[in-house]
Amino acid sequence: MTADLIIPVSLFAMIYGIVYIIVRRKERLAMIEKGVDSSIFGKDSKSTGSLKWGLLFVGIGIGILLGKVFAAYSCLGEEASMFSMICLFGGLSLLVYHFIERAMEKKSSGQ
């Protein structure tokens, strides 16, 4: 049942990704030919994207772990405990990232 849904969705996602990459490449080549500054293509040197994703996945991992613990030692069902803990710790990890990024911006601006 799920394979009937997963295969077409993944095929559509793959085709969409390939078309997106091709269109983006053509757009960038056209901009370079017109003499547009290439700095718009790169990210900032102080990009903290990996920190955000790392904290999010750590939070999700902790949520899965504590969801299993709550499911085993409480009257909550497994689905409810897993979903609530994943959302709770995933959200907390994004809040931690926000405060870390804000502190880094204050530090870099000299305040």
Residue pairs with C-beta under 8 A, 6 or more apart in sequence:
28 41
31 40
32 38
43 49
46 104
46 108
48 97
48 100
48 101
48 104
51 97
51 100
51 101
52 94
52 97
52 101
55 93
55 94
55 96
55 97
56 90
56 93
56 94
56 97
58 93
59 89
59 90
59 91
59 92
59 93
59 94
60 86
60 89
60 90
60 93
62 85
62 89
63 82
63 85
63 86
63 87
63 88
63 89
63 90
64 82
64 85
64 86
66 85
66 89
67 78
67 81
67 82
67 83
67 84
67 85
67 86
68 78
68 81
68 82
70 76
70 81
70 85
71 77
71 78
71 81
71 82
74 81
76 84
